[in-house]
Amino acid sequence: MTELPPDPLRLRAILAHLERQVAENDTVGHYLRLQRDAVRQALARAEQPSPRHQRPARPVKGAGPLPALASTHVGTGFVVQQKRTPTGPEPALIHLSDCSMIEGAPHRIRADEARAALTDPSVTACIFCRPDTDLGIDLA
């Protein structure tokens, strides 16, 4: 250990400096521990499946027979979204009712209405929730 000065004035200055360093580092350490705990909690939440956003897995294209047209997932609905812009309306989009990409005030429609709408060239299926897959239509 290094030799300390013998006079109280310098010893008090050194002690004050060391106490400030301990306090600052303790604050930083405490903050880092809080951040670490928050990240661990967020990770635990992110790794748990959310039943609210969970849908049955959709079949991969070409990975088996296509479902019958009448078979849709029970409880899954469809909505049509029409955006208006200063230059006029954009093409309508068909979404699954629980799609997170829906904007504005969409209108609920039945599966047969969604299927019919998707045959219109001015109407497209959402590329995120893929209602065409749920409806058994191969648009891609």
Secondary structure, 3 states (H helix, E strand, C coil): CCCCCCCHHHHHHHHHHHHHHHHHHHHHHHHHHHHHHHHHHHHHHHHCCCCCCCCCCCCCCCCCCCCCCCCCCCCCCEEEECCEECCEECCEEEEECCCCCCCCCCEEECHHHHHHHCCCCCEEECCCCCHHHHCCCCCC
